[in-house]
């Protein structure tokens, strides 16, 4: 396993810390947006349990491609290769990572019982950078939308702006 050069690691760490989401592609054909936390030199994610984010294609011991986006503009900043490792529930490393993840988890239904549920039903993965950063792709990585029967809304009626303005004047 090759280590990330110091300058690349600084870029990866700073960009990943500041980003709210990372795009991760393991063995799955498409990348998936995952919320994460940067802790002790690696990105940590939790998922694959009820009510948590799915982690398709992320297998312990395998490699994953991680793309970090800008939090304010949404553009890609850096891409890097990671080795995936699964933290054993209730181990020292798991407890430290879960303490950080718990603070970042939004809208949890079970509050303080969340770490116990994660230990029973979820996986906590560590994505550690290896090698150097990879080149960002030139084109769009947008996937073709899945077929659906959903339709767009009809145009707003022409009189709607006048009706809304009348209500404000009162």
N, C-alpha and C positions, 0 to 999 in steps of 0.2 A: 504494500500500500504506500503510495507516494503522498507526501505531505504537501499542503498548499503553500506556495511561497508567501513570505510575510506580507508583501505589498498587496497581493491578491487577497489574502486572508483578511486584511484590514478593510478592503473594499467590500468583500462579501459580508463581513460581520456588521459593518456600519449600515450598509444598504438593507440587510435582512432585519436588523434591529428596528429600523425606522419604518419598514413596510408593514402594513396590516395584513397583507396576504402574500403568499408565495404560490407559484404555479409549479406543481410537482408531477413528473411523469416517471413512473416506474416501469413495470411490465405492461401496463395498460396502454392502448393505442393513443390516447389523448391525455394531455395534462389536465390536472384538476386544481382549482384554487383551494388552498387550505389556510386556515388561520393557524398561527404558530406563536412560539415564543423563542427568543434566542437565549440560551443558557449554557454556560461553561463551554463555549467554542462550537456550538452546534445548534441547529434549529430543532425544536421539539414540537411534535404534533400529537393530538389525541383523537381517536375516532374508532370507527367500526363497531360502535355500540348503539343501542336505542337512543335516538335523539341527538346523536353526535355525527360529525362529518364522516362520510365514507372514505376509506383509504385504499382504493382499488389498485392493484399492481405493486403495492409497496410490501416487499418481502424482506425479512431480516437476512442480512448477508449479501443482498443484491445492491446494485447501483441504482441511483435515481438522478434524473436531470431536474435541477431547480432553477427557475427563472424568477428574479425579484423585480417587482415593479415599483415605480415611484408612488408614494402615498398621495401626493397632491395632484400630479398630472396623469398618473396611470400608465406611463410609458415604461418599457423595459429598461432596467439599469444594468443588471449583471446576470449572467447565467453561470452556474457551476454544477459540478458533479458531486454527488454525495454518496456515502455508504450508509445503508439503512441498518439500524440495529434496534431490536425491540427490548425495552427495559422491563426487567422482571418486576411484577407487582410487589410493592412494599419493600423493595430493595432501597439502599441508601440513595442511589442515583435516581430511582423512580420517585422517591419522596421529594427530593430536591426539585426535579423537573415538574412534578405535579403541583408543588407549592407555587411555582411561577405560572404554570398554565391556569391554575384555579383563579388567579387574579385577573387574567385576561379573558376568561370565559364569560360571554355575555348571555343574558337571559336563561340562566340555568334554572331548571324547575325544582331542583332539590337542594340548592344552596350548600350548606355545610356538609351534607351527606354525599356530595358529588365525588370526592376522592375515593370513597368506599365503593361507589357504583363503578367508577372507572377501574378500580382494582378487580372487580368481579366481571364486568361486561365489556370493557374496552381495551384497546391497545395503545400504549404510549411509545412512540417511535422517536429515535434520535437520528437526525440527518446531519452527518458530519462531513464537512467539505474535504475533498481529496483532489490531488492534482492541481491544475491551475484553472482559472476561469475559462469558459468556452466562449466562442464567438456568438454574438447575437445574430439571429436570422435577419435577412434583409426584408423579407416580405411579411405579410400578415400570417398569423397562425390561427386565424379564426376558423372554426369548424363549420361545416354546412349544417344548418338547422335541421333537427329531426322533423319528419313529416307529422303534421298535426291538423286537426279539424278546427282549431282555433282561428278566429278571424279578428281583424282589426276593427276598432270602433268606426261608426259612420261619422262623417264630418259634422261639426257642431252647426246647429241651425243658424241662419243669418241673423235672426232677431235676438239671439242669446246675449250678445254684448250689451244691447240696449236694455234688456231685462235686468241684467246684473247691475248696470249703472244706476237704474231707477232705485233699486233697493238700497244702494249706498247713500243716495241723496236723502233718504228719509231719516 
